[in-house]
Amino acid sequence: MPRPPAPTLTHFNADGEAHMVDVGAKPETARVAIASGAVVMAAATARAVSAGTIGKGDVLGVARIAAVQAAKRTSDIIPLCHPLRLTAVDVDLRVVRDRVAITATVQAFDRSGVEMEALAAVSAAALTIYDMCKAIDRAMVITDVRLEEKRGGKSGTWRREAAKKGTRR
């Protein structure tokens, strides 16, 4: 069976210069991306976040709003990213032992995928958690920010678990 062609980097033109990809001819389709990450912290910090006793306020509530805002403004901070019409942003924040686990699901009906928006949402939530808790725990670590799944568009569905096994769904 012949091998599929190697993927190309679409953000470079024939001369190797960075450019914004022209998506004008692509059809608008439903797009979904799920990203995750975590902020690892001292167990006492995690308990304070969970109990809502951090001096700056509701850490998880503020982080959720930061995530939504970041998803909506991704093209303002990622230079070659297209502005997209998002239809939904869902952010799940869970305190689990010594960490806050973050999952962001972003949806759009547009010409380009929403992977960057989901990753930006997770990153902004993590940075907000760090900012709000740094007075009591500067040793926190933002970790494992990654794409878990994307659906829609010409390339179809990709899932992290399927990628580990070398298959595509």
Backbone as JSON Lines, residues from 0, in Angstrom:
{"i":0,"aa":"M","n":[0.85,-1.18,0.0],"ca":[0.0,0.0,0.0],"c":[0.89,1.25,0.0]}
{"i":1,"aa":"P","n":[0.65,2.19,-0.9],"ca":[1.5,3.39,-0.97],"c":[1.3,4.27,0.26]}
{"i":2,"aa":"R","n":[2.37,4.93,0.66],"ca":[2.31,5.85,1.79],"c":[1.64,7.14,1.36]}
{"i":3,"aa":"P","n":[0.83,7.73,2.26],"ca":[0.26,9.04,1.93],"c":[1.37,10.09,1.91]}
{"i":4,"aa":"P","n":[1.17,11.16,1.16],"ca":[2.2,12.2,1.1],"c":[2.42,12.81,2.49]}
{"i":5,"aa":"A","n":[3.64,13.21,2.75],"ca":[3.96,13.85,4.03],"c":[3.21,15.18,4.12]}
{"i":6,"aa":"P","n":[2.73,15.51,5.3],"ca":[2.04,16.79,5.45],"c":[3.0,17.95,5.21]}
{"i":7,"aa":"T","n":[2.47,19.03,4.71],"ca":[3.29,20.21,4.47],"c":[2.92,21.28,5.48]}
{"i":8,"aa":"L","n":[3.86,22.18,5.72],"ca":[3.6,23.3,6.62],"c":[2.91,24.39,5.8]}
{"i":9,"aa":"T","n":[1.66,24.62,6.07],"ca":[0.85,25.53,5.25],"c":[1.1,27.0,5.54]}
{"i":10,"aa":"H","n":[1.78,27.33,6.62],"ca":[1.99,28.73,6.95],"c":[3.25,29.31,6.34]}
{"i":11,"aa":"F","n":[3.83,28.59,5.35],"ca":[4.98,29.1,4.62],"c":[4.69,29.06,3.13]}
{"i":12,"aa":"N","n":[5.07,30.11,2.41],"ca":[4.86,30.13,0.96],"c":[6.01,29.42,0.26]}
{"i":13,"aa":"A","n":[6.0,29.43,-1.05],"ca":[7.01,28.72,-1.84],"c":[8.42,29.24,-1.58]}
{"i":14,"aa":"D","n":[8.54,30.49,-1.12],"ca":[9.85,31.08,-0.83],"c":[10.26,30.88,0.63]}
{"i":15,"aa":"G","n":[9.43,30.15,1.4],"ca":[9.75,29.89,2.8],"c":[9.38,31.01,3.74]}
{"i":16,"aa":"E","n":[8.6,31.97,3.25],"ca":[8.2,33.1,4.08],"c":[6.87,32.78,4.78]}
{"i":17,"aa":"A","n":[6.76,33.23,6.02],"ca":[5.52,33.02,6.75],"c":[4.4,33.83,6.12]}
{"i":18,"aa":"H","n":[3.23,33.21,6.02],"ca":[2.07,33.92,5.49],"c":[0.79,33.32,6.07]}
{"i":19,"aa":"M","n":[-0.28,34.08,5.98],"ca":[-1.57,33.61,6.45],"c":[-2.19,32.79,5.32]}
{"i":20,"aa":"V","n":[-2.64,31.59,5.65],"ca":[-3.22,30.68,4.67],"c":[-4.53,31.27,4.15]}
{"i":21,"aa":"D","n":[-4.75,31.18,2.85],"ca":[-6.01,31.63,2.25],"c":[-7.05,30.53,2.43]}
{"i":22,"aa":"V","n":[-8.07,30.79,3.23],"ca":[-9.12,29.8,3.47],"c":[-10.42,30.18,2.75]}
{"i":23,"aa":"G","n":[-10.35,31.2,1.9],"ca":[-11.54,31.72,1.24],"c":[-12.33,30.7,0.43]}
{"i":24,"aa":"A","n":[-11.65,29.75,-0.18],"ca":[-12.34,28.75,-1.01],"c":[-12.8,27.53,-0.22]}
{"i":25,"aa":"K","n":[-12.41,27.43,1.03],"ca":[-12.8,26.27,1.84],"c":[-14.26,26.4,2.26]}
{"i":26,"aa":"P","n":[-14.97,25.3,2.33],"ca":[-16.36,25.37,2.78],"c":[-16.44,25.57,4.29]}
{"i":27,"aa":"E","n":[-17.5,26.24,4.71],"ca":[-17.76,26.37,6.13],"c":[-18.34,25.05,6.63]}
{"i":28,"aa":"T","n":[-17.76,24.52,7.69],"ca":[-18.25,23.27,8.28],"c":[-18.21,23.39,9.8]}
{"i":29,"aa":"A","n":[-18.9,22.48,10.45],"ca":[-18.85,22.42,11.92],"c":[-17.46,21.98,12.34]}
{"i":30,"aa":"R","n":[-16.89,22.68,13.28],"ca":[-15.55,22.39,13.79],"c":[-15.62,22.28,15.31]}
{"i":31,"aa":"V","n":[-14.88,21.32,15.87],"ca":[-14.8,21.14,17.31],"c":[-13.36,20.79,17.66]}
{"i":32,"aa":"A","n":[-12.87,21.36,18.75],"ca":[-11.55,20.98,19.28],"c":[-11.64,20.9,20.79]}
{"i":33,"aa":"I","n":[-10.95,19.91,21.33],"ca":[-10.88,19.73,22.78],"c":[-9.41,19.73,23.16]}
{"i":34,"aa":"A","n":[-9.06,20.57,24.13],"ca":[-7.7,20.65,24.64],"c":[-7.73,20.48,26.15]}
{"i":35,"aa":"S","n":[-6.59,20.08,26.7],"ca":[-6.52,19.91,28.15],"c":[-5.16,20.37,28.66]}
{"i":36,"aa":"G","n":[-5.08,20.48,29.98],"ca":[-3.84,20.85,30.65],"c":[-4.09,20.8,32.14]}
{"i":37,"aa":"A","n":[-3.08,21.17,32.91],"ca":[-3.22,21.15,34.36],"c":[-2.29,22.17,34.99]}
{"i":38,"aa":"V","n":[-2.66,22.57,36.2],"ca":[-1.78,23.36,37.05],"c":[-1.53,22.51,38.28]}
{"i":39,"aa":"V","n":[-0.28,22.05,38.43],"ca":[0.1,21.23,39.58],"c":[0.54,22.19,40.69]}
{"i":40,"aa":"M","n":[0.08,21.91,41.9],"ca":[0.33,22.82,43.03],"c":[0.43,22.02,44.32]}
{"i":41,"aa":"A","n":[0.79,22.69,45.38],"ca":[0.8,22.05,46.69],"c":[-0.63,21.63,47.03]}
{"i":42,"aa":"A","n":[-0.76,20.53,47.73],"ca":[-2.09,20.03,48.1],"c":[-2.87,21.09,48.89]}
{"i":43,"aa":"A","n":[-2.19,21.84,49.74],"ca":[-2.86,22.89,50.52],"c":[-3.42,23.98,49.61]}
{"i":44,"aa":"T","n":[-2.69,24.3,48.54],"ca":[-3.18,25.3,47.58],"c":[-4.41,24.77,46.87]}
{"i":45,"aa":"A","n":[-4.37,23.52,46.46],"ca":[-5.53,22.91,45.79],"c":[-6.75,22.92,46.72]}
{"i":46,"aa":"R","n":[-6.53,22.64,48.0],"ca":[-7.65,22.67,48.95],"c":[-8.22,24.09,49.07]}
{"i":47,"aa":"A","n":[-7.34,25.09,49.08],"ca":[-7.79,26.48,49.17],"c":[-8.57,26.89,47.92]}
{"i":48,"aa":"V","n":[-8.11,26.45,46.76],"ca":[-8.84,26.73,45.52],"c":[-10.22,26.09,45.58]}
{"i":49,"aa":"S","n":[-10.26,24.85,45.99],"ca":[-11.53,24.11,46.07],"c":[-12.49,24.74,47.08]}
{"i":50,"aa":"A","n":[-11.95,25.19,48.19],"ca":[-12.77,25.79,49.25],"c":[-13.15,27.23,48.94]}
{"i":51,"aa":"G","n":[-12.5,27.84,47.95],"ca":[-12.79,29.23,47.61],"c":[-12.2,30.21,48.6]}
{"i":52,"aa":"T","n":[-11.07,29.83,49.22],"ca":[-10.48,30.71,50.24],"c":[-9.23,31.43,49.77]}
{"i":53,"aa":"I","n":[-8.97,31.45,48.48],"ca":[-7.85,32.24,47.94],"c":[-8.24,33.71,48.04]}
{"i":54,"aa":"G","n":[-7.35,34.52,48.54],"ca":[-7.65,35.93,48.8],"c":[-8.13,36.74,47.61]}
{"i":55,"aa":"K","n":[-7.75,36.36,46.4],"ca":[-8.14,37.15,45.23],"c":[-9.55,36.84,44.75]}
{"i":56,"aa":"G","n":[-10.19,35.8,45.29],"ca":[-11.57,35.5,44.89],"c":[-11.74,34.1,44.33]}
{"i":57,"aa":"D","n":[-12.79,33.95,43.53],"ca":[-13.18,32.66,42.95],"c":[-12.23,32.28,41.82]}
{"i":58,"aa":"V","n":[-11.21,31.5,42.15],"ca":[-10.17,31.15,41.19],"c":[-10.76,30.44,39.97]}
{"i":59,"aa":"L","n":[-11.59,29.44,40.2],"ca":[-12.12,28.66,39.08],"c":[-13.08,29.49,38.22]}
{"i":60,"aa":"G","n":[-13.87,30.32,38.84],"ca":[-14.78,31.18,38.07],"c":[-14.03,32.18,37.2]}
{"i":61,"aa":"V","n":[-13.02,32.81,37.76],"ca":[-12.23,33.78,36.99],"c":[-11.45,33.07,35.88]}
{"i":62,"aa":"A","n":[-10.9,31.89,36.18],"ca":[-10.15,31.13,35.16],"c":[-11.06,30.72,34.01]}
{"i":63,"aa":"R","n":[-12.3,30.36,34.33],"ca":[-13.26,29.98,33.27],"c":[-13.53,31.17,32.35]}
{"i":64,"aa":"I","n":[-13.74,32.34,32.92],"ca":[-13.98,33.54,32.1],"c":[-12.74,33.88,31.27]}
{"i":65,"aa":"A","n":[-11.56,33.75,31.86],"ca":[-10.32,34.01,31.12],"c":[-10.19,33.06,29.93]}
{"i":66,"aa":"A","n":[-10.57,31.81,30.13],"ca":[-10.5,30.81,29.06],"c":[-11.42,31.18,27.9]}
{"i":67,"aa":"V","n":[-12.64,31.57,28.23],"ca":[-13.6,31.96,27.18],"c":[-13.07,33.18,26.44]}
{"i":68,"aa":"Q","n":[-12.59,34.16,27.17],"ca":[-12.06,35.37,26.55],"c":[-10.88,35.04,25.64]}
{"i":69,"aa":"A","n":[-9.98,34.18,26.09],"ca":[-8.82,33.81,25.27],"c":[-9.25,33.1,23.99]}
{"i":70,"aa":"A","n":[-10.22,32.2,24.09],"ca":[-10.7,31.51,22.88],"c":[-11.23,32.52,21.88]}
{"i":71,"aa":"K","n":[-11.98,33.49,22.36],"ca":[-12.57,34.5,21.48],"c":[-11.52,35.43,20.86]}
{"i":72,"aa":"R","n":[-10.38,35.59,21.52],"ca":[-9.37,36.55,21.07],"c":[-8.09,35.89,20.55]}
{"i":73,"aa":"T","n":[-8.15,34.61,20.23],"ca":[-6.95,33.87,19.83],"c":[-6.23,34.53,18.66]}
{"i":74,"aa":"S","n":[-6.97,34.98,17.66],"ca":[-6.31,35.57,16.49],"c":[-5.59,36.87,16.82]}
{"i":75,"aa":"D","n":[-5.87,37.47,17.97],"ca":[-5.14,38.68,18.39],"c":[-3.76,38.37,18.93]}
{"i":76,"aa":"I","n":[-3.53,37.11,19.38],"ca":[-2.23,36.79,19.98],"c":[-1.43,35.76,19.19]}
{"i":77,"aa":"I","n":[-2.07,35.03,18.29],"ca":[-1.37,34.06,17.44],"c":[-1.35,34.69,16.04]}
{"i":78,"aa":"P","n":[-0.18,35.14,15.56],"ca":[-0.11,35.99,14.37],"c":[-0.78,35.47,13.1]}
{"i":79,"aa":"L","n":[-0.71,34.19,12.79],"ca":[-1.24,33.7,11.53],"c":[-2.58,32.98,11.68]}
{"i":80,"aa":"C","n":[-3.2,33.15,12.82],"ca":[-4.47,32.49,13.12],"c":[-5.63,33.35,12.6]}
{"i":81,"aa":"H","n":[-6.58,32.7,11.93],"ca":[-7.74,33.43,11.42],"c":[-8.73,33.76,12.53]}
{"i":82,"aa":"P","n":[-9.37,34.93,12.47],"ca":[-10.46,35.19,13.41],"c":[-11.65,34.29,13.02]}
{"i":83,"aa":"L","n":[-12.21,33.62,14.0],"ca":[-13.3,32.68,13.73],"c":[-14.56,33.08,14.46]}
{"i":84,"aa":"R","n":[-15.68,32.63,13.93],"ca":[-16.98,32.87,14.58],"c":[-17.28,31.66,15.46]}
{"i":85,"aa":"L","n":[-16.9,31.77,16.72],"ca":[-17.12,30.66,17.64],"c":[-18.61,30.54,17.97]}
{"i":86,"aa":"T","n":[-19.07,29.32,18.1],"ca":[-20.47,29.1,18.47],"c":[-20.6,28.62,19.9]}
{"i":87,"aa":"A","n":[-19.52,28.09,20.49],"ca":[-19.57,27.65,21.89],"c":[-18.16,27.48,22.42]}
{"i":88,"aa":"V","n":[-18.01,27.79,23.71],"ca":[-16.78,27.52,24.45],"c":[-17.21,26.95,25.79]}
{"i":89,"aa":"D","n":[-16.77,25.73,26.08],"ca":[-17.1,25.1,27.35],"c":[-15.79,24.8,28.07]}
{"i":90,"aa":"V","n":[-15.7,25.21,29.32],"ca":[-14.48,25.03,30.09],"c":[-14.8,24.25,31.36]}
{"i":91,"aa":"D","n":[-14.09,23.14,31.54],"ca":[-14.26,22.32,32.73],"c":[-13.0,22.43,33.58]}
{"i":92,"aa":"L","n":[-13.17,22.82,34.83],"ca":[-12.06,22.97,35.77],"c":[-12.35,22.1,36.98]}
{"i":93,"aa":"R","n":[-11.45,21.18,37.27],"ca":[-11.66,20.25,38.4],"c":[-10.42,20.21,39.28]}
{"i":94,"aa":"V","n":[-10.64,20.39,40.57],"ca":[-9.56,20.24,41.52],"c":[-9.45,18.75,41.85]}
{"i":95,"aa":"V","n":[-8.28,18.18,41.56],"ca":[-8.02,16.76,41.79],"c":[-6.72,16.66,42.57]}
{"i":96,"aa":"R","n":[-6.81,16.31,43.85],"ca":[-5.65,16.18,44.74],"c":[-4.75,17.42,44.7]}
{"i":97,"aa":"D","n":[-3.67,17.37,43.95],"ca":[-2.67,18.44,43.95],"c":[-2.66,19.23,42.64]}
{"i":98,"aa":"R","n":[-3.8,19.31,41.99],"ca":[-3.82,20.02,40.7],"c":[-5.22,20.51,40.35]}
{"i":99,"aa":"V","n":[-5.25,21.43,39.41],"ca":[-6.49,21.79,38.75],"c":[-6.38,21.26,37.33]}
{"i":100,"aa":"A","n":[-7.26,20.34,36.98],"ca":[-7.32,19.79,35.62],"c":[-8.23,20.69,34.79]}
{"i":101,"aa":"I","n":[-7.78,21.03,33.6],"ca":[-8.48,21.97,32.73],"c":[-8.81,21.28,31.41]}
{"i":102,"aa":"T","n":[-10.06,21.39,30.98],"ca":[-10.46,20.91,29.66],"c":[-11.3,22.0,29.0]}
{"i":103,"aa":"A","n":[-10.96,22.33,27.77],"ca":[-11.72,23.33,27.0],"c":[-12.21,22.69,25.71]}
{"i":104,"aa":"T","n":[-13.49,22.87,25.43],"ca":[-14.09,22.41,24.18],"c":[-14.59,23.66,23.45]}
{"i":105,"aa":"V","n":[-14.1,23.83,22.22],"ca":[-14.45,25.01,21.43],"c":[-15.12,24.54,20.15]}
{"i":106,"aa":"Q","n":[-16.2,25.24,19.78],"ca":[-16.94,24.9,18.56],"c":[-17.1,26.14,17.68]}
{"i":107,"aa":"A","n":[-17.15,25.89,16.39],"ca":[-17.38,26.96,15.42],"c":[-18.0,26.35,14.17]}
{"i":108,"aa":"F","n":[-18.62,27.18,13.38],"ca":[-19.06,26.81,12.04],"c":[-18.33,27.78,11.12]}
{"i":109,"aa":"D","n":[-17.19,27.31,10.59],"ca":[-16.32,28.24,9.87],"c":[-15.43,27.48,8.89]}
{"i":110,"aa":"R","n":[-14.45,28.2,8.31],"ca":[-13.56,27.64,7.28],"c":[-12.24,27.1,7.83]}
{"i":111,"aa":"S","n":[-11.99,27.29,9.1],"ca":[-10.73,26.87,9.7],"c":[-11.02,26.23,11.05]}
{"i":112,"aa":"G","n":[-10.12,25.35,11.47],"ca":[-10.31,24.63,12.72],"c":[-10.14,25.5,13.95]}
{"i":113,"aa":"V","n":[-10.55,24.96,15.09],"ca":[-10.54,25.7,16.35],"c":[-9.53,25.14,17.36]}
{"i":114,"aa":"E","n":[-8.53,24.41,16.87],"ca":[-7.54,23.85,17.77],"c":[-6.8,24.94,18.56]}
{"i":115,"aa":"M","n":[-6.39,25.99,17.88],"ca":[-5.65,27.05,18.57],"c":[-6.52,27.74,19.61]}
{"i":116,"aa":"E","n":[-7.8,27.88,19.33],"ca":[-8.71,28.5,20.29],"c":[-8.84,27.64,21.55]}
{"i":117,"aa":"A","n":[-8.94,26.33,21.38],"ca":[-9.03,25.44,22.54],"c":[-7.74,25.46,23.35]}
{"i":118,"aa":"L","n":[-6.6,25.45,22.67],"ca":[-5.31,25.5,23.36],"c":[-5.12,26.85,24.06]}
{"i":119,"aa":"A","n":[-5.54,27.93,23.43],"ca":[-5.44,29.25,24.06],"c":[-6.33,29.32,25.3]}
{"i":120,"aa":"A","n":[-7.5,28.72,25.22],"ca":[-8.41,28.72,26.37],"c":[-7.78,28.0,27.56]}
{"i":121,"aa":"V","n":[-7.21,26.83,27.33],"ca":[-6.56,26.07,28.41],"c":[-5.38,26.87,28.97]}
{"i":122,"aa":"S","n":[-4.59,27.45,28.09],"ca":[-3.42,28.22,28.53],"c":[-3.82,29.42,29.38]}
{"i":123,"aa":"A","n":[-4.84,30.14,28.96],"ca":[-5.29,31.31,29.71],"c":[-5.87,30.91,31.06]}
{"i":124,"aa":"A","n":[-6.61,29.82,31.11],"ca":[-7.14,29.34,32.39],"c":[-5.98,29.0,33.32]}
{"i":125,"aa":"A","n":[-4.98,28.29,32.81],"ca":[-3.83,27.9,33.63],"c":[-3.06,29.12,34.13]}
{"i":126,"aa":"L","n":[-2.82,30.08,33.27],"ca":[-2.11,31.29,33.68],"c":[-2.91,32.08,34.72]}
{"i":127,"aa":"T","n":[-4.22,32.11,34.57],"ca":[-5.06,32.81,35.54],"c":[-5.01,32.12,36.9]}
{"i":128,"aa":"I","n":[-5.07,30.81,36.9],"ca":[-4.96,30.07,38.16],"c":[-3.62,30.38,38.82]}
{"i":129,"aa":"Y","n":[-2.56,30.34,38.03],"ca":[-1.24,30.66,38.58],"c":[-1.23,32.07,39.17]}
{"i":130,"aa":"D","n":[-1.73,33.02,38.42],"ca":[-1.74,34.41,38.87],"c":[-2.5,34.57,40.18]}
{"i":131,"aa":"M","n":[-3.63,33.92,40.28],"ca":[-4.47,34.09,41.47],"c":[-3.93,33.36,42.69]}
{"i":132,"aa":"C","n":[-3.07,32.36,42.48],"ca":[-2.55,31.56,43.6],"c":[-1.08,31.78,43.91]}
{"i":133,"aa":"K","n":[-0.4,32.59,43.11],"ca":[1.05,32.71,43.25],"c":[1.49,33.28,44.59]}
{"i":134,"aa":"A","n":[0.65,34.04,45.25],"ca":[1.04,34.61,46.54],"c":[1.26,33.53,47.6]}
{"i":135,"aa":"I","n":[0.61,32.39,47.45],"ca":[0.79,31.32,48.44],"c":[1.57,30.13,47.89]}
{"i":136,"aa":"D","n":[1.78,30.07,46.55],"ca":[2.46,28.89,45.98],"c":[3.12,29.24,44.66]}
{"i":137,"aa":"R","n":[4.33,29.77,44.72],"ca":[5.05,30.13,43.49],"c":[5.65,28.93,42.78]}
{"i":138,"aa":"A","n":[5.62,27.76,43.42],"ca":[6.21,26.55,42.82],"c":[5.23,25.81,41.91]}
{"i":139,"aa":"M","n":[4.05,26.36,41.68],"ca":[3.08,25.7,40.78],"c":[3.71,25.47,39.41]}
{"i":140,"aa":"V","n":[3.22,24.44,38.73],"ca":[3.72,24.11,37.39],"c":[2.53,23.96,36.45]}
{"i":141,"aa":"I","n":[2.58,24.7,35.36],"ca":[1.59,24.54,34.28],"c":[2.12,23.43,33.39]}
{"i":142,"aa":"T","n":[1.3,22.41,33.15],"ca":[1.81,21.23,32.47],"c":[0.78,20.61,31.52]}
{"i":143,"aa":"D","n":[1.31,19.83,30.6],"ca":[0.51,18.97,29.72],"c":[-0.56,19.69,28.91]}
{"i":144,"aa":"V","n":[-0.31,20.92,28.48],"ca":[-1.25,21.61,27.6],"c":[-1.16,20.93,26.24]}
{"i":145,"aa":"R","n":[-2.29,20.37,25.79],"ca":[-2.25,19.58,24.55],"c":[-3.63,19.45,23.93]}
{"i":146,"aa":"L","n":[-3.62,19.2,22.63],"ca":[-4.85,18.91,21.91],"c":[-5.24,17.47,22.18]}
{"i":147,"aa":"E","n":[-6.5,17.25,22.52],"ca":[-7.0,15.9,22.76],"c":[-7.78,15.37,21.56]}
{"i":148,"aa":"E","n":[-8.5,16.28,20.9],"ca":[-9.35,15.85,19.78],"c":[-9.69,17.05,18.92]}
{"i":149,"aa":"K","n":[-9.84,16.78,17.62],"ca":[-10.4,17.8,16.71],"c":[-11.32,17.08,15.74]}
{"i":150,"aa":"R","n":[-12.41,17.76,15.41],"ca":[-13.37,17.2,14.46],"c":[-13.75,18.27,13.45]}
{"i":151,"aa":"G","n":[-14.0,17.81,12.23],"ca":[-14.46,18.72,11.18],"c":[-13.37,19.05,10.19]}
{"i":152,"aa":"G","n":[-13.79,19.66,9.1],"ca":[-12.86,20.05,8.06],"c":[-12.43,18.89,7.19]}
{"i":153,"aa":"K","n":[-11.56,19.19,6.26],"ca":[-11.1,18.2,5.26],"c":[-10.37,17.03,5.91]}
{"i":154,"aa":"S","n":[-9.64,17.29,6.99],"ca":[-8.86,16.2,7.59],"c":[-9.69,15.33,8.54]}
{"i":155,"aa":"G","n":[-10.93,15.68,8.78],"ca":[-11.81,14.83,9.58],"c":[-11.5,14.86,11.06]}
{"i":156,"aa":"T","n":[-11.58,13.69,11.68],"ca":[-11.42,13.58,13.13],"c":[-10.03,13.08,13.49]}
{"i":157,"aa":"W","n":[-9.45,13.68,14.51],"ca":[-8.18,13.22,15.07],"c":[-8.37,13.14,16.58]}
{"i":158,"aa":"R","n":[-7.93,12.04,17.16],"ca":[-7.99,11.86,18.62],"c":[-6.62,11.45,19.12]}
{"i":159,"aa":"R","n":[-6.22,11.99,20.26],"ca":[-4.91,11.67,20.85],"c":[-4.75,10.17,21.05]}
{"i":160,"aa":"E","n":[-5.75,9.49,21.59],"ca":[-5.64,8.05,21.83],"c":[-5.44,7.29,20.53]}
{"i":161,"aa":"A","n":[-6.15,7.67,19.49],"ca":[-5.99,7.0,18.19],"c":[-4.6,7.28,17.63]}
{"i":162,"aa":"A","n":[-4.09,8.5,17.85],"ca":[-2.77,8.85,17.34],"c":[-1.68,8.02,18.01]}
{"i":163,"aa":"K","n":[-1.86,7.72,19.31],"ca":[-0.88,6.9,20.02],"c":[-0.81,5.51,19.4]}
{"i":164,"aa":"K","n":[-1.96,5.01,18.94],"ca":[-2.02,3.67,18.35],"c":[-1.67,3.68,16.87]}
{"i":165,"aa":"G","n":[-1.46,4.88,16.31],"ca":[-1.1,4.97,14.9],"c":[-2.28,4.86,13.96]}
{"i":166,"aa":"T","n":[-3.48,5.11,14.46],"ca":[-4.68,5.03,13.62],"c":[-5.38,6.37,13.58]}
{"i":167,"aa":"R","n":[-6.21,6.52,12.61],"ca":[-7.03,7.72,12.48],"c":[-8.47,7.3,12.51]}
{"i":168,"aa":"R","n":[-9.3,8.05,13.19],"ca":[-10.73,7.73,13.26],"c":[-11.51,8.53,12.28]}
